Every structure is written in structure tokens, then in C-alpha cells.
Amino acid sequence: MTSLLSTGHLTIGDDQLEYRMIGASPADSPTLVLLHEGLGSVGLWGDFPDRLAAATGAGVFVYSRAGYGGSSPAKLPRPLDYMHREALDVLPQLLDAIGFRRGLLVGHSDGASIATIYAGGVPDHRIRGVTLIAPHFIVEDVSVESIAAIKTAYESTELRAKLARWHSDVDNAFYGWNGAWLDPAFRAWDISDHLAYIRVPVQIVQGADDQYGTSRQIAIAEAECYCPVEPLIIPGAGHSPHREAAEATLRAVADFADRILNAHGEAAHGQAA
């Protein structure tokens, strides 16, 4: 187990992954592990991790996957099963490295899909629940259309310069994600079978105006899951409700986390499991 500072890098396999830790150590306190979107990073979460820690009293651990933020670059092209590799190879090592004992996974977009694969593919009693913000379980037409459009924007507008603020190798971050999603073979990507194997409560938060996915994703989860599913559609929000409707999203995620941790007698401030 690595002794965690408030910021730093973890060595996971051949990669150096940047991280932030807010609050008590995962070895001492319930912890929410945040998994970012396909173009996200530690920094792009903004103050959401800090506010989530303050609202729940739990620790919050945030990290950038390889290819993002200040982490090691990824080898391109990314394999089309890159989310499975993150969930089944990288994430178990990371949770062990930080001394994770109990808590929730909170994933956004690609991060939500990774959380789904982990929760449905790894028997880990430490995971008490999962929050999935704008998850993808299958590839929809709207997803591909929006991802094709953002490629055009990246190559013809100031988007590249804006993203470069958050990624040390912005082209590695962008093309690793964009190239995989736009590969014709990726249309067959489908993780809905993992949903049936999740054995903890699932919260799904989706913006009503999500430009990358529709309510079909929620319908799939409700049809496939045997565990409790709590869907929430937030009016006026798009693909990033934690930024576009921050207060409503924070309240919903914090309330879900509090209820899960209270149900296990571990609410906040490091009470023992």
C-alpha cells in the first residue's frame, strides 16, 4: 500500500498516474473513487471532488488514467476493449495501491462504463455502491455522431487549445479516445451483460439534454440489473450534469452515498466497517 499525499503520482504497471486525495486516507475512511470521462482528468473535475467530500464527510480519491492529465501517455491506437482493460487490469491494482477498504465508485461517461465493468466483473466486497453519471452500456447513433462532430471541432476550432490546459499530451488524450469510438468495429461494443452481475445499489444520473446518449441507457440498466437502480434525469443538463447542474447533481450523489454508507454503519468520518 502506498502512503498517500494530497497530490502525487502512483506507479501502476508501467504507468505513472496522477491523483488527488481529499480527506482521510482510504485505509481509514469510506472513500468515493472518481473515474473521469473520455476526455477528463483530475483537473477537469473542477471543485466537484472537494464539494463531494465536504457534503459526505467521506474521502474522495480522483486520478487521471494513462493518456490523460499529468499521467503517462497511452499507446495509440487504443485497443477497442480499453475500458475493459482499465476496469479489470488497472483499477484493481489502483484500489489495492491506495489501501481502499470500503466505499463507492463514481464514474462519468467512459468512467461510468469502467465502473460498470468493474462492479459486474470483479467480486469486490469493498464496493458498496456505484454512481454512474451519463453512462454508456451500448453505442448509440447519437454517440457516434457527437464524437465525429467533436473531432471536427478539435481540428478546426480553439477546442484543442482549451483541452491542452488539462492534458500534458493533448493529442494523445483526444485521439486515443476519439479514434476508438469512431472505429467502425466499436459499434459492436456492448457491456450490458455486466449489469446483471452487479450486486450493489446503482445510481444513474443523466442530463435530459445529453448529446452523447439517450434514456435508452437507463432502460437497459433497469432491464438487466437485479440490484436496485435509482435513475435521475436532470432537466437542462447535457452530458456533464456535475458541471452543468452542479447543485442538483451534488445533492443527488451525496445523498446516495450517505444512504449507502449509513446502511453499512460507515457514514463518514472514518467509522469502522
Disulfide bonds with the S-S distance in Angstrom:
none
